[in-house]
Amino acid sequence: MNPELRSKYEVVIGIECHVQLATKSKLFCACDNDSRDAEPNTHVCPICFGMPGTLPVLNKRAVELALRMGLALNAEYPDNLHTKFDRKNYFYPDSPKGYQITQFDEPIVPGGFVEFPLDGELKRVGVTRAHLEGDAGKLTHPDNKDYSLVDLNRAETPLLEIVSEPDMRSSAEAKAYAKELFNLARYAAVSDANLYYGNMRFDVNVSVMEKGSKTFGTRSETKNLNSFQSIEKSIEYETRRQIVAIENGERIRQETRGWNEAKGETYSMRSKEDADEYRYFPEPDLPPLVITRAMVEVQRNELGLLPADLRAELTAAGLPVAEAQVLVADPDAAIFWHHVVSLDPEQARFAFTWLIGDRVKLADTTATTITASALDPAALVGAGQMLAGGKLSSSNAKALLADLWLASADPLVRATELGLLQQSDTGELGKIVDEVIAANPQAVADYKAGNARAFGALVGQSMKATQGKGNPPVINQLLKERLG
């Protein structure tokens, strides 16, 4: 698109994020909530099928996880929050009841905000609300067939739908916001947040308006995006499509659109319904739910470190924000780093470098996560302290940690058993250096004549004499003292 034409318009973006809560059972019945590898329609019951006479029973754990996510979203709860469930009426093959049990005007999360770094700035996106609802089933459309297949394994799985304010003004900002929601859900331990399996899905609302205008344009909603890249690309496509349409004198329709990953474009699915078309009314089979201060505080106590907390710690340790983001994106490793620094702040840089580097390779080769490994924060601290104290070389520190990854042991004891400790005793190393100098008169003469490479050769001979266990800085210093 012509940059001059693009500069005339401002894009306005809001995101509805559906987070599948990590409960054992579904939202309103006892069916297994994890049906990723199950045969179609095997994790179902009369409630999932919407059979006449069935009554939903609210999953207490889903309420608890929703509250915890609300706190992660900076929601402010009154002493008693009155919430209720509603029926959202629509007819679609993947919803056999003919309606969805959701929350309309009295949600479990009354608002909040999300802050995240982008291009050196701290961005804030408001959260209008987040509400609990039962998911729909899944439709598949076989190629070259005139029918669709319905799988209700996913029906009534507990979702928390997080609705943002239309605060985002670029695809990059929307992508960063979605990533932060992804991080928050995992840090708060409310969802597996597996994008491939649909544990987290995004509906993106996009409109454009002329710069300086106070009136938003007509929006489109692109449904069921399950990658950060698709969020970014779909916004860019919709922005271009709407600007071109407006420039051609066309009227933008409020509609629901899909995303074709292969073509890199959105496509029209249906006109967008307004809230009154769903004929919301209070769910008669579920009583209102009052969220008390005590319920909120229980979840506040369960809420551990969040991404913002770790960013602050990483920055305080002298790590640049861009580097910190690499670790923040991996909650298990980030929390491990936090525990290391709690034990010894001096190991912040060493632990960070190892966790984003060699630890990743180690996890891949052993097919073991850091939480499933035998390594604990104290062992990483011990290895780092021995490295800093000259007892271990860099390569031997890595070798020691690779060993401790598989079997827990005292780092010093294990390094001794493996023969990894460096020799730093100046008396013993001095004798070896003297022998090397005596055995290599030509290298000594070359060094004194100004050949720097000759000094390296003497260091190499000294290391060889110690079978690689000599401390290189100590050997360097001893050679310099003796050669003048």
N, C-alpha and C positions, 0 to 999 in steps of 0.2 A: 504494500500500500504506500502511496505517496506520503512521505513524512509530513509535508505541509498540510495535506488533507487530514491526516491523523491528529495533528497538533490542534485542530479546531475543536476536538471533542474530548470529553472526559468520560472514562468508564467508571461505573458504579457497580460494586460486587458485594453480594451477600452469600453466605454458605449455610446450608442445613446439613449437619453431620449426624449420621445415624451410627451410634456406638452399640454393638452387641455386648451386653453385660455378661461377665464370666460367672454365671450361676450354674449349678449342677442341673437344675430343672428349668422348665420353661416358666413364663411369666404367670400363667393362670392354671397350670396343671403340673403333674409330676413327671411328664415325659422328659427324656434326656435332652439337655440343651445342646450337646455336642454331636452333630450328625454329619460331620465333614466326610467321613468315609463310609457312611451307611447307605444301604440300598434305599431307593426312593420309597417314601410312605411307610417307613418302618418305625420311626420315632413319632408316632401319632396316637391319638386317642379320640373319643367322642367329642371332647372339648376342642381339639385341633380341627376336627371336621365340622364344628358348629352344629352338632346334632341337637334337635329340639329337646328341651328339658335339661340340658347340661348347664351347670353353674360354674363360673370361674372363681378361683380362690387365689388371692394375690400372694405372690412370692415375697416373703419378708426380706430375703437376701438381696433381691433386685432393688428394693427400696433403700436398703443400706448402701449398696454400691452407687446408686443414683445420688444419694446425699453426699457421699464421699467425692464423687466427681463434681458435684455442685460446689463444694468447698475448694476443690482444685481450680474451679472457674471463678473463684473470688466472689461467690454468692454471699449475700448477707441475709441471714435468717432471723426472723423475729422470734419471740419466745414460743409462739404457737402459730404455725403456718397451716392454714386450712387448704387442703388439696382434695381434688376429686377426679374421677374418671368419667369420660364421655364416650358416646358412640359417634364415630365418623362414618356416615353412611355413603357407600358407593358399591357398585356391582362390578366385580372383576373375577375371572376364573380362579385366581390364586387366593381369593378370600371367600371361602364357602359360607361364612355367616352372612355375607352381604353388608358387613360393617366392620370397622376396626375399633377395638377398645384402645383409647388414647386419652390424652389430657388436653383440654382446650384453654379455658380461661383461668384455671387454678392449677398451674403446673408445680411439680416437685422442686424445680430450681427456678426461683423467681427472677433471675437475671445475674449479671456478673460481667467479667471482662477477661480478655486474654492478652498478655504482653509478651513480646518476642523481639529479638534483635534482627534488624535487616539493614544492610549497607551502613553499619556503624551507628544506626539510630535505634531507639527503643520504640516500637510500634505498639499501639493499643487498639484492639477491636472489641467493641461492646458485644455482650451476649444478651439478647432479648429475653430468652427463656430456654429451658431444657425440660422436656417432658417424657414421661414413661409411656410406652405403647407396645402392643404385641405386633411382631413382624408378620408380614404376609408370607404366603408360600412362594414357590419358585416355578416359573414357566420356562419350558424349553421348546424350541421350535425346530424340529428335525428338517434337514435340508430336503427340498423337493417334495415336501408333504403338505397336505392341506389341513393339518391339525396341529395342535400343541399338546404337550404333556404337562401335567400338574404334579408337583412334588410338594407335599405339605410337611416335610420334615422340619422346615424352617418356620412354619406357621406358629405363631405365639411365642417365639423366642423373644426374650426381653430386650428392647431397644431403649436407649436414651437418645432422643433427638435434640441436638444442640443447635439453636437458631441464632445466627449472628445478626448484628445490626449491619446495614449496608455501608460499612465504614471503609471498605477496601477500594483502592483506586488503581491497582495494577495487578497483572497476573502473578508477578513475583511476590507481591504482598499476600495475595490469596494462597499461593503455594506455601509460603512461610507460615501463615496462620494454620493451614491444614496440618502441616508438620508439627506445629506446637500442640494442637489437639491430640495428634497421634502420640506425642511424647507424654502429655498429661495423662492420657488414658492408661498408658503403661506404667508410669511412675506411681500413679494412684492405685494401681493393681485392680482396676475395675473391668478391664477387657484384655483379651489376647491381642486385639487390634491388628489381626492378620488381614492385610488388605486383599491378599489372594483369595482367602476363604470368605471374604465379605463381612468380616467382623467389624469393619469400619467402612462406611460408604458416604459419598458426598454428593449433594445436589447443589449446583452452582447457579445462582441468579445473576444475570448480567443485563445491564442497560447502559445506554450511552446518552449523553446530553452535551449540548454545546458548552464550551468553557465559559464560565461566568453565569450560567443559568442557575436558578434556584430550584428548578423543577426537574425531578428525575424523569428519565424516559421510560417507555414501556419495557418491561423486563421479559426475558425468556428464562426458563429453568431447564438446565441440562442435568438429567437424572443419572444416578447410580454410577458415578465415577469412582474408580477404585485404585487410582494411583496419583501421586503428586504431579507426575508429568502430564497426565490426561487433564488434570485441573488446569494447569498452566496453558496447555495447548488449546483446550476447548474455549477458554476465555479469550485467547488471542483470536481464534477463529470467529467467535460470536461478535467480538468487538468489530472486526473487519466487516463481517456480514451486515451488521446493523448500520454501520456508518455508510456503506455502499448503498444500502436500501434507502436510507434517509436522503442521501445525496441524489438518488434517482426519483425522489418524490413519493416513495412508497411509505405506507404506514406499518410500523412494527406491531405485530400481533402478540398479545400475551399468550404464550404457549409453552407446552412441555416438549423438550427436545431430547434426543438421544445422541450418543457420541460414537462415531465409527472410527475406531482406532486405526484401522488399515488405511482409510482414506484421509484421516486427519481432519474430519469435518463433522459438524452436528447435522441432525436431520429432524424434521418435524414429526412428532408423535401424536399430539392431540392438543386442543385448546386448553389453556390453563384455567382450572376451576377456581372460583373464589370461595371463601370460607362458608358463606351462606348456602352455597350449592351442596355442601356436604350434610346439611340439616343436622348439625350437632345437637345433641341433647344429653343430659346426665345419664350415665350408665346405671340402669336400675338394679343390676345384679351385684354391684359392688358399693359398699357404703363409703362415705367421705373418709379421708385419712388426714388426721391432724399430726403434723410433724412438730414434736416438742423440742425444747432446748436440750433436754437430756439425750435425745436421739441424735441430734446434730453433734453434740460434744463427744459422744462415743466414736463417731466417724472421724472427727477432728483428731482424736487421739490415735486412730488407726492410720491416719494419713502421714506418710513418711516424707522424705525429701522430695521436692519438686524441681523441675528443670531450672527455674529461676534461682533457687537456692544453690544449686551446683554451679551455675554460671558465675554467681557471686564468689563462691569459693575458688573456682578456677582462676578467675580474674585476680583475686586477692593473692593467689600464689604466683602471679606474674605471667600467666599464660594468656596469649592473645585470644580475643573473642572468637575469631575464625577457627583457631585450633580447638578451643573449648567446645565448640559446637560439634566437633567430631566425636568427642567423648559423651556429650550430653545426649546424642542420638542413640547411645547404647546404654540403657538404664542399668543393666547388671554391672557392666564395667565401670560406669560412673559412680555407682554407689560403693563398689569395691574400692575405687580411688578415694572416695570420701573417708572410708574406714582406715585406709592406709595413712592419709594425712592426719586423721585424728590421733593416730599412734605416734607419728613423727612427721611434722610439717616439712622437715628438710628433704623428705623423699618425694615431694610433690612432682617435680620435673621428671625424675627417674621413673616413678610409677606411671605417670602420664605417657611417657614415650614408650614404655614397655607395653602398656595396655592397648594403645592404638596401633602398635607395630607387631612385635614378636608374639604377643598374646593372640592376635587374630590368626596368624599363621598356625600357631600351636592348636588353637581351637579347631581349625579346619583339618589339620592332619590327624588329630585324635578324635574328631567328631564329638567333642565334649565341650560344653559351655563352661564358662568360668564358675557358675554356681554349682555345676555338677562335678567340677574338678576337685582334686585334693588340696589345692592351694588355698591358703587363707591370707588375709591382709598382713598378719604378723610375719609370715614367711617372706612376703615381698619386701616388707620393711627390713628384715634381716639381711636379705640379699643386697638391697640398696645400701645399707650401712657398711657392709663388707666391701662393696665396690668403692664407696667414698673413702673408706679407711685404707685402701690399698691392699686389702686381703684377697680381692678377686679382680681379675681382669674383666673387661666388658664382655668378651666372648664366654668366659667361664661363668659370669653371672647369669647369662642367658642359658647356659647348659645346666646350671644349678636349678633355675626356675622351671626348665623343661622337665627335670627329674621330679621336683616337688609338685608339679602339676598332676603327676600320676600317683604319687604316694606321699602322704604327709610325714614330715620329719623336721627336727631342729635344723635350721639352715647351716649353722656353723658345723655341727656334727656331720651332717650329710656332705658338706663341701670337703671336710677333712677325709671322710671315707672315700670320696670320689677322686681325691688327689687334685682338687681344683684350687687350693689356696696358694696365693702368691708368696714368694720368699721376699721379705722386706728387711731382714736383719742386716744392718749395714756392715757389721763385722764379717759375717759369712760371705756376703756379696762382695765386700772389699777384697777378700782373698781371691775370689774368682776373677774379679776385674784385673787384679794385679797379674794373675797367671795369663789372662788373655793379652794384656799389654806386652808381657814378656815374650809371648809366643808369636806376636805379630809386629815385629819392628818396622817392616816396610809400611804397613797401614798407619802406624804411629807417625812415621816420618812424613808420609803423604798428608796426613791431617795437619801436622804442624806447618806444612808447606802451603796450606790453604785449601786442601781438597776436602770439602765437606762430606763427600760420599764416603770417604775413608772412615769417618766417625761412625756412620751408619753401619759399616761393616763390623766395626769393633763392638757396637751394641748387639748386632746379630750374633756374633761369636759368643758374647757374654750370655745372651738368652739361651743359646744352644747348650752352653755349659751348665745352665741351671735346668735343662730339660723343659724350657718354656715356663718355668715357675717363678722366675725372677721378676721383681717389680720393675717394669721399664723405666718409670721416672726416677727410681732410686739408682738404677744402673746408669742412666744418663748423667745424673748428678755426680756419681762417684768417678766416672770417666773424665768428666770435665775438670773435677778437682785435681785428678792425677796428671792430666795432660796439660793443664795450665791454660 
